[in-house]
Amino acid sequence: MSEKEKFESEFEKEITDLLVLTKTSTGGGAVIGDFIRPVVYFVASVNLQTGEFSHESGILTWMTNRNEENWGYDFQSFEIYHIQARKSIPVVLQEHTVAAWNHRYLVCKVMKKNVSDPRLDAMQARLKQPIVIEDAMGKFVLNRQFSCFESDVDWLGTSCNVILNTDVEDGETAEKALEKFHMLYADLTGWDHRFRVYAAEKLVEGANDWLQDELEEGEEADPITEEDFARRIVISMIAIEADGSITVYYDDDDMFWGHTIVVSINQNGEMTDADIAG
């Protein structure tokens, strides 16, 4: 059985006509051999054969060749589509698997875009309405695709992208994350120093290993000190969860050849990890 056949065996044989209101656009998926398995989330659907409306969020998926233009289907966010699809066969979900995994549909054909249905139209209008948090530190705009508010904020002279995750999934408030950000900002210099020192302590040895790998055999370079490391990294983004945990992202000043430095902080303000990504 090929990878494609194995994948398609996870779905019922019966084809269903559906209207779906998408949440995300085509653009993310898993690479499986010569194929890509895209994933597009939707927020509501209408079964055209039964007329049943469902507010249960779900997933549209399919498998396409890696060189296929637009990955086979070019779904856009917050649009209503008429599709033909096969429903996934329910499975026991693993601990960290999203519930929507058992509400997947294998897309067989896109019949029409920009379809109208009174129930979906009302939801679409609300989802396209901008939601903004006006705050002394910035104007945070809701990104519904990722359930977070975003703004660029001045962080000690550097423009930093701040992500405030919503209080609940697909929510329209971020009071808990904003409260934590206010706490950080009240001691901005202190927190900035602690983040940098922690990252330097955890990663300076690795930075020196990477530095040595750049050199010709027999060459020596002055080692990067913890003070140098802490000074050189540049903050780029800070993301705050509703539970109060924080992730801070830094540009590495090429110490790790352009990788991002990530510092993790738990709900109690304790730094728990620093690593590189990207």
Secondary structure, DSSP 8 states (H G I E B T S, - for coil): --HHHHHHTTB-S--EEEEEEESS-S--EEEETTEEEEEEEEEEEEETTT--EE---EEEE--EETT-GGGG----TT-EEEEEEEEB------TTS-GGGGGEEEEEEEEEES---HHHHHHHHHHTS--EEEETTEEEEEETTTTEEEEEEEETTEEEEEEEE-SSTT-S--HHHHHHHHHHHHTHHHHHHHHHHHHHHHHHHHHHHHHHHHS-TT-------HHHHHHH-EEEEEEE-TTS-EEEEEE-TTTTTT-EEEEEE-TTS-EEEEEEE-
